[in-house]
Amino acid sequence: MRALVADLAAPAKLRLGEVPEPEHGQVLLDVHHISLNHGEIAFAGRLAPGTVHGYDAAGVVVRAAEGSPPVGARVIAFGAGAWAERMAVNADAVAEVPAAVDLADAAALPMAGLTALRTLRTAPILGKRVLITGASGGVGRFAVQLAAIGGAHVIAQANRQDGLAELGAHEVVSDLSAVRPVDLVLDNVGGQLLVDAWKLVKLGGSVQNIGWTSGEPAVFEPYSIFAVGPSKSLNTFGDVAVPAEDLSTLAGLLAAGRISPEIGWRGSWDRLDEAAEALLQRRVPGKAVLDVRG
């Protein structure tokens, strides 16, 4: 079968190649669409050559397992080795896609949607002030929508601001100079913006560091992370275990029209290099989705 595999000599450190069909995993899918995330493209060069990359896929079940959707079901899945014509995944990492949802739209959900959903669950957000940095990216746009659904006052920081207010942001800013203190930060940028965001966090609040698209160090001045009173915290995100239930929640919200897939780039996976370049240059608002099958 064909798959996107690591290759240090390729422009995006990835190329289409031939690999054996997967032998492990409880559920087997025919993959129709995949979605790319900035971090996956940025770190593709760290993979062993020939490794099948990617985590987000949408397709049809061709081998089912106990607790999984049945053969023939349209599904989304989250797991390693997703960017291939066939993907094997455990039953607790796949969820059925409602009939009203296009599979290409569903493919945008797994990594970015899970990250946004689970980081927002780290603290009560109803009536709270939530700052999302790098809000124009895949995680950011889902986070804006989900935070608004959760009843938060949403502040979206982004250089590309088109559509963020329509997604539910109450404030859209390019920098943090005029932003009042916040209860929770979802940081996708790192660097100086992370330092500035930390200063805005109220006592008892937290920063969830999701990404580091700036590629720049974050330098905190001595004692700048200390405060008297309820503890502030800075956390990293990596909880992607047992995602089936949350994938189903996201698919349901998409079917109900409560969230948008926010696909900013779509094309055949033969155009991988174009999509990867656009992601790395931050020219894609939202997600990039590639079509594996016509």
N, C-alpha and C positions, 0 to 999 in steps of 0.2 A: 504494500500500500504506500501511498505518498504521504509525506509528513513534512513539517517545518522543523529542520534539525540544526543544531549548533554547528557553525563553520566559521572559524576565525578569519578566513580569507574572503568571506562574503561581505558585501557592503553593510548589511544590518547584523552581521555575525550570525545570520540565519539564511538557510536556503531550502528550497523544495528538494527532497531526496526520497529514495526508496528505502523502506524499513520493513521488518517483519510485523505481522499483525500482533497486537498485544496478547500475552498469554495469561496475565494475572489480572485480578479484579473480578468482582462478582457480576457486574452488569456490563454488557457490551453495547456500544452505540454506533450507528452510522451517523457520522458527524456531517451536518449541513452547513453550519456557520460557526465561526470562532470569533472571539473578541480579544483585542490586544490591550495591554496595560503598559503605561509608560515605564514602570519599573522592570517589567519582563524584557522589554526591548533594551533598556539601558544596561541590564546585567547579562544579556545573552552571551557576551564574550567570556563570562566566567564558567560557562558550562563545558563539560567534556565534549569534544567533537563527536557529532553523531547523535547526541541526546535529543529526543523529541521534546520540544519546549511547549510552554503554555499551560493555562489552567482553566480557561473558560470555553465551553462548547455548548451548542444546542443541536439536537438531532433526534433520531428515532431509535428506540430500543430494539435490538435484534437478539439479545439474550438477557432474560430477566433473572432475578434472584428473589429470595424471600424478603418481603418488605419493600421491594422496588416496584415502580410502575411496570405494567405488563408489556410483552412484546407488541410492537406497533405503536406504543405511546410516544407522543411528542414530548421531549424533555429538555431540561437544562442540567448541566453537570459541572461540578467543580473538582478538579484534581489534576495531578501532574500528567503530562503527555497528552494534553487536550488538542493540540494543533496537528491533527492527523485525520485521515479519512475514517479511521475507526479509533474509538477511545474505550478503554476499560476502566471502570470506576466502581467503588463500593456502593452498596445500596443506600447507605446513609449520606451519600453525597450527590444524589440525583433527585429531581423533582419534576412532576408532570407540569406541562405548560397548558393553560386553558385554551380552548379552541379559538377564542377571540383574539389571541395574541399571535402575531407573526413570529416565527422562530428566529428570524434575524434580530428582531427587537429583543427577544428573550435572551439571546446570546450576550447582550451587553450587560446583563444583570450580575453574574456570579461574583467575581472578585470585587469589583467596585461597589456593587450593591451590598454585599455582605460586610465589607469594611465600613461603609457608612452606617449601616444599620447597627452593627455591633458596637462601634465606638460611641454612637449616640446613646446606647443603652447603659453606658458606664455611669451615668448620673441622671437624676430626674431632670427633665428639660421643660416640662409644662410651666409656662410663665417665666422661664429663665432666658438669659441672654447667651446666645450661642454664636461664637465667631468661627467661621470656616475660612481658612486661608487657602489660596490656590483653588478657589471655588469654581473656576471655569473648566477644570479637568473632569475626568470620569467620576472619581470618588466625590469630588466637590459638588458636582451637580446633583448627584443622588443625595448627598448629605443635606443640601439646601432644601430639597423637596421633603425628605423624611423629617428633618427638624421642624419644618413648617407644619407638617401633618401632626407632629407631636406637641404642638402648641408653644413652641419656642419663639422668642424674638430673634430672628436670624440676621446676622451681619455677614455678608459675603465679601471677602477681599479677593480681587482678581484684576489682572491687567486687561483681559478680554471680558467685558462685562455684559455683552449682549445676552438677553434672555434670562438673566439671573433674577431680576425682580419678578418676572412672569412665573418663575418657578417657585416663588414664595419668599424671597429675601426681602426683609423690611428695610435694610440698609445695604447699599452696594458701594464699596470704596476701593480705591487703588492703593492706599496706604492706611496705616493705623493711627495717624496723628490726631484725628478728631473722634476716634472711637472711645466711648465711655466703658468703664469696667464691665467685665463679662464673667459668667459662671463657668463656661466650658469652651475650650478651644479645640477644634479639629484642625491640625496643622499638616498641610501637604507640601510645604515649601522648605522648611528648615532655614538654616542660615540666620541672618540678622532679623528676618521676619519672625522667626521663632522666639528670639530674645525679646523683641518688641511685644509679641503676643503674651509672653509670660508676665510682663510688667502689668498687663491689663487684667490678669486673672484675680478675682476676688479671693479673700481668705476662705478656705474650704473648697475652692474650685480646682479645676484640673486642666491640663493640656494633654491631649491624645496626639502623639506624634505619629502620623501615618506614613508620610512620604518625605522626600528631601530633594524635590525637583530643582532647587537652586544649585545644588552641588557645592554649596559654600559652608564653611564651618560656622557653628553658632558659639560665640564667645560671651560668656556671662561674667560680668565684673565681680570681683570679690564681694561676698556677702549679699549679692543681688538676689539670690534665691532664698534668703532667710527673711522670715517675717514673724512677728509675735502674734499669736492667735491660732485659729484653726488651720491645720496644715493645708498647704497647696501641694499639688503633685504634678509630676511630669512623667507620662507613661508612653511606652511604645506599644504598637498594635501587632499582634500576630495570631489571633485566635480565629482559625478557620476550621476547627474540628467539627465534625458531624453537622454539616451545613444544610441537610435536606429540608428541615422544617423552615429555616429562614429563607431558603431558596423558594419554597412554596409560598411563603408570605410575600416575598417580592413579586413573584409571578402573579399572585392574586391582586396586589396593588396595581400592577401594570394592566391587568385585564379590566379592572374597575375604572381605569383612567385617572387614578390618583397620583401616579408617577409616570414620567416620560422616560423612554430609553436613552434619549439624548445622544443619538448617533451622529457624530460630526464628520465621519469618513466611512465610506463603504465601497467595496469593490472585490473582485476576485482575489483569491490568495496568491495568484500569479503576480499580483501587484504589491506583494509584501514590502518591497524596498520603498515604494512610494509612501505606503502607510506608515512604515517605521520612521522614515525621515520626517514626515509631518508630525508624528507624535514627539519625537526627540526635539524638534524645533518649536514645540508648543503651538502648533498651528491647528490643532484639532480641538474644537470645543466639545467636550464630552468624550465619547468612546469611538474607537475605530473597529469596525466589524468587517470580517473577510468572509466571502462566500466560498465554501469548499465544494459544494455541489450546486448545479444549476437549478 
